[in-house]
Amino acid sequence: MARDDPKPQHARPAGADPSSDAEEPSYAERARTLVHLGRVGALSTISQRHASWPFGSVMPYGLDERGGPTFLVSTMAMHTQNLTGDPRASLLVMESAAAEDPLGAGRVTLMGRVARTPDERIESVREGYLARHPNSSYWVDFSDFAFFELYFVGGFGVMGWVEAEDYRDAKPDPLADAAQGILEHMNADHVDAMRLLARGITGIEAEDVRMTAVDRLGFHLRLKTEEGMEGIRIPFSREAHSAQETRAILVEMVRAQREEI
């Protein structure tokens, strides 16, 4: 099993060359962020009715304090019966952009064994699950429903493999919940500023530009140039921990580029 990238360093200054391996969150951090933002995945179990065949189910999930998926399932459901016979399973989670470009969207497959939640953990698991799926309160107390959890044994694949412990130790990106708003704001109101950053930092003259992703260390731009489409990553001048801090950093970076003109 391949190991994860080393822990990311701090972001480069505004004038850094993003072509020289601009720092990004580790695989573990990116996976934790994607799973944090998601609510539903595809659970694959080993069929008991058709021996050794994989069986896929749409599966809403909660998260425990270390990012482990939790499930509220009917004991009569086919996937629950499969897990009773063979606890091995995987949960595929894809980012919401998958509808636009499913092969270009981020995805993560969590692998492990699924077991019923121990009595001493039910209260905390229940609270976390209902916070993400409040409608489940209508059937959470039905006698044929129970909480189960996926316990990691291997890791998950995101352009490579990450050990389960690295995943548990990682934290979701601090901009995760604000990222969509940042993207919408920048793409609606600050295209010229992004073109300026792209030109000043990478030397690429873009006819149009769109911010496609943002995290605590930087952001990705999709550029439309005379030669075609191109994607670049630009590091922040320092780490961002909130939407407000992100705005301040971008303002500083744009101001710095304008002063160099």
N, C-alpha and C positions, 0 to 999 in steps of 0.2 A: 504494500500500500504506500503510495507516494505521500510525502509529508507536505504540510502546509508551507506557504511562504513565510519567511521570517517576519517578526513583528514590524509593522510599518513605522517609518521614521516620520518626523515632522514634515509639513509641507514646505516646498521651496518658496523663495521670494517671488514677487510679481514678475520679475524679468527672467525667470528661469526658463530653460529650454524644455518644453514638455515632451520632446521626442526622446529625451534621455531617461526613460523609465520613471516618469513622474509617479510619486508615491500614491498608492491607493490603499484602502482598507484591505486587510488580509481576507483570504477566502472565508475563514471562520466568521469574521465580522460581517462580511457581505451576506453569508448564508443566514446568520442570526437575524440580520435586518430584513431579508426577504421573508423569512418564516414569521417574523414579528408582524409584518404588514399584511400577510395573508390571513385568510379565515377558513378557506376550504382547500383540500387537496385530493389527490387520487390515491386511495389506499389499495395496495396490492397484497393479497394473501394467497396461501396455497390451498387450492380447492380440495375439499374432502369428498365431495360427490364425484368429481372427475379427477382422480388421483394424479398428483404432480403437475396439474395445469394451474397457471396463474389466474387469479380472479380479481378484477378491478372494481372498486366501489368509489363513488363520490363521498367524501368524508369531511364534514366540518370538524375543526379541531380547536382545542384550547392550548394554552402553554403554561407549564409550571415555571417556577422561579429560575430555572436554569435552561429554559428554552426547549424542554422536552414536550412533545405533543401529547395531549390528552383527548380522549374520545368519550362521548356519551352515546352508547349504542344499545340497541335492543338485543337481549339474549337470544331472541328468535331469528335475528338477521343472519343471512348466509355468511357474511364476513365474520361475524362473531363465532359461528359454528366452525368456520375454517380455523380461526385462531385458537379455539379450544383444542383442535386436533394438532395444529402446528403453529406455534406462536411467531414464527418468522414472518416479517412483513416489511414493506417499505412505503413511505409516504412521499409522493411527488407534489411539490408546491411550485407554482409559476407566478411570476409577477403579473400585475394587471395589464401591462402593455402587450401581453401575449396575443390579444385579439387583433392587434395591428400587425405584428410581426412575430408569430409564435416561435420561429427558429432563432430570432435575434433577441428574444426576451430572456431575462434571467430565470433560472430554475434550479431547484435543489431537490435531491432525493435523499431522504433520511432513512437509514436502515437500522433494524434492530429487532427485538422481540417484544410482543405486546402481551401485557398481563393485566389482570384486574387490579384496580387501585386498592392498596391496603387501607384498612379502616382508619388508621391514624392520619392518612393523607386526604381522605375524602372531602373534608370541610374546605381545605385550601384549594384543592383541585376543582371542586364544585364552584367556589367563588370566582376563580379565574376563568372557568369555562363560561359561566353565565354572564360575566362581564363582556365577553366577546360575542356571545350568542344569547341575548336576553330572551328571545322567543322560546328557547328551550325550557324556560321555567314552567311552561304549560305541561310538560311531560317528564321533567327531571325526576319527579317522585313516583312515577309509575313503577310498579313492582317488577316489570320485565325489562327495565332500563338500568344500566350500571355504568360506572366510569372505568375506563381502561387507560393504560399508559404505554407509550412506546419507550422501551429501554434500549439505548444505543449499545451495539456491540462492535460495529465496524466504523462507521463514519458516513459521509455523504459525498457525492460527486458534484463538484462545481468546477469544471475545467481541470479536474484533478481530484485528489482525495484529501480529506481533512479528518484527523483523528477525533473521536467522540469527545475526548476531554478538552481539546482545543475549542470545539464548538460550545461546550458548556461554559468555558471560561470567558468566551467572547461576549461582547455586549452589542445590542442593536445600535446602528449608527444614530448619533444624537439628532440628526436632521431627518430621520426616517419619516416621521409623521408630518413634517413640514415640507418635505421635498416636492410633492406634487404642486403645492401652492407656489413654491419658489419657481418651479419650471414654468407654470402658467403665467406668472407675473413677468418673468424675464422675457419669455417668448412673445408676450403681448405688448410690452412697453419698452423693452431695452435691447432691441435688435441691433441698433447702431453701436451701442456700448459693447456688445459682444463681438461685433465685427472689428471694432477697434482693438479689443483684447487679442483676438485671433491674429490680426495683422501685426500688432506690436510685439507679441510674444513668440509667434511662430513664423512670421513673415508671409503668411498666406493671405492673399486678398480674396475675400469671399463676396459673392453677389448676394447671398442670403445665408443666415445662420440660425440654428435652432439648438437650444440647450436640451439635451436628452437625459441627463442624469446629474445628480449632485450629491455629495457626501461631505463629511467633515474635513476632508483633505483637498477637495477640488471638485471639478465638474467636467463633463463631457460635452463637446459641441459637434454638431453635424453641419459641415460647411458645403455650400453649393458654390463651386468654382467653375471657371471656364473649362477646366479639364474634367469636371464631373464632381461627384459627391466624395467627401472625405471626412473622416472622423478624427478628432484630436481630443486630448485631455489636457486641461490647464490646472496646475496646482494653485491652491490658495496661498497667499503670503503668510498665513498662519492658520492654525486649526480653527474651525467654526463649531460652536456648540449649540447654536440656536438660529432661528430664522433672522432675528434682529442682528446677530453678530455676522451672519452671512451677508446681509445687506451692507453693513458697514465695511466689511472686507472688500466686497465688489466695488463699492464707491471709491475706496482707497486705491484699488488696482486700476480702475478706469482713470482716476485723477492722475496717477503716476504715469500712465501711458500718454495722456494728453499733454503733460508737462514735457515729455520727451519729443513731442512733435515740433 
